[in-house]
């Protein structure tokens, strides 16, 4: 009877450890992928806001939104796009009469 209890307990403990390890691995992988997509989502949202400002906003709105897009690319650690949007911001701010 004791051997049967021991085997049952060993099986339960083994299953719990395998389950815990699997969940930990899957949870870490899911968190990692979410962390990578957050900056991308922020950039997409800011570009959408800029496009809305182009269609319906003032020149000043375009200047402000272009700066926010450039900042979003900085957060996403995307230097080439940040530089491009800095140029767009400078052009939009110049058109709006905002001093640089």
N, C-alpha and C positions, 0 to 999 in steps of 0.2 A: 504494500500500500504506500509506503514512504517513497519508493522508487517511482511509482506512478505520479504522485504529487510533485516530486522533484522534476520529472520530465514535463509535466503540465506547466509548472512555474517557469521552467527554462524556456519553453515554447512561448509562453505569454511575454516574458521579458524580451526575448529575441524579436518577437513581432512588434512590441512597443518600440524597441530601439530602431528597427528597420523603418517603421512608420515615422518616427521622430526625425530620423536622418533624411528620409525622403521629403517630408514636409519642410524641413529646414532648407534643404537644397532648392526646392521649388519656390519657396518663399523668397529666398535670396535672389534667385534668378528673376522673379517677378518684380521685386523692388528695384533691381538693377535696370531692368528694361523701362520701368516707369520713370526712373530718374533721368534716363537718357531722352525720353520723349517730352518731358516737361519743357525744356528750353525750346524745342521744336514747336510745341504748341504755342508758347508765348510769342515766338517769332511770327508764326502764321496769324495769330490774333492781331498783332501789331501791324502787319502788312495789310490785313483786311481793314483795319481802322484807317490806315493811310489811304487806301483806295477809296474808302467812303469819304474821307476828307477831300480827295481830289474831285469826286463827283459832286459833293453837296456842301463842302466847307469853303472857308475863305482861304486866302493865301497864307494868312497867319496860322490857320489850322493845319495846313499842309506842312509848314515849317516845324510846328510842334510835333506832329505825328511822325515826320521823317526822323526827327531826333529820337523819338521813342523806338522806332524800328532799329536805328543804329545801336541804341542801347541794348535792345533785345539780342542783336547779333553779338554784342560784347559778352552778354551773359551766356550765350550759347558757344562762346569761344570760337566764333567764326570770323576771323580777322579780314579775309578778303571781302566778304559781304558787308562787314562793318565799315570798311573804308569806302565801299561803293555808296552805302547809305549816308555816310558823312558828306560825300560830295553832293548827293541829292539834297540833303538837309541844307548845305551851304547855298545851293542854287535856289531852293524854295525860300529860305530865309532872306536871301538877297532880293528875290522877287517881291517878298512881303514888306521889304524896307526895314527888316530887323537888323540892327548893327551886329557885326561879327566880332 
